[in-house]
Amino acid sequence: MARSEPITRLEVAACPTHRMDVKHYVRHEVGCDCLNDARRTALATRLAEARAEGNPLAEMAE
């Protein structure tokens, strides 16, 4: 599945090693290649909560 949303700060924080490699994130709607399905699901939940709270970690990474 191709990503429909920009990479967020929270996702970069979950995998800082690959923060400059956009291709590392493109195959997943949330998260990256380093995270297993359970960790991507947990990250999606945290991201939804951050968006609901207006947390800056839910904003697009630079």
N, C-alpha and C positions, 0 to 999 in steps of 0.2 A: 504494500500500500504506500502510495506517495504521501508525503507530509502536506497538510493543507494550512498549517499555522507556522509562524516564524519560530525559530529556536528561542527559548526563554532563558532568562538568567538562572532560574531554578534548575533547568536541564544542564546548563553549563556547569553549575555547582555540583551536580551529581556526577559529572565526568569531566573534570577540568583538564585532564591530559589531552583531550581532543577538541578543546574549545575553538580552535582555528580551522578545523577540518569539517566543513559543512556536509560533505558526503557521508561522514560518519553518522549523521542524524537523519538523513533523507529517507531511509527505508522504514522509519517508524513515525507514527503520529505523535508519540510522546517518548522521549528518551533517545537512546542511541544503541549502537551495536554492542557495547560493553555490558549493557544491562540485560538480565534475563527477563522473561515475561512477568514474573512476580514483581520484580523491582520496577519494571516499566509501569505496571498497574498501580503500584503504590505511589510512584511518581506522578501519575495522572491524577490520582486522588489529591495529593498534596498540591498539585498545580491548580486544580479546580477550586480548592479551598483558598489558595493564595489569590486567585482571580476574584473570588467572592469577597474577600477581605480588602481588595485593592492593594495588596502587597506588591511592592516594586519588583520582587523576584519573579512575578508573573509577566513582567514586561519583556519585550524583545531584547535579546542579547546584542551587544554592539560588536 
